[in-house]
Amino acid sequence: MKPHEVERRLVSPAHAEIDIQLEKDLFWFRGHFAVQPLLPGVAQLDWVMNYVTLMLAPGYRFHSIQNVKFQAPLLPGDSVTLILDWQEQKQQLSFSYQRHAGEERHTCSSGKIRLCQ
């Protein structure tokens, strides 16, 4: 189940930005938690891999997570931008999910993933 994509931008061959609206009825929110639904980390990583292989690194696949940090929850109704930076020579992807707060953005999660062919 993919998110509602608002806009996709290939800023350069190694940098992409995807604006996403986290709709309240999104499959991933069901049952992940009753009191306050939030977007699970596994969904965030799945979306990262989907977009990086589609936009920046076709033919590559997941190798390992170098690091990941979940700083703030992604909640139903949030507008976020997924930022992807691909370093082919290192076979390393850096990503971050940034929640929109008016004109500002706040990083909710970020990390580095190693890819392989």
Summary of the structure (lengths in Angstrom):
residues: 117
radius of gyration: 13.9
end to end distance: 24.8
largest distance: 44.0
contacts: 332
relative contact order: 0.23
helix: 18%
strand: 50%
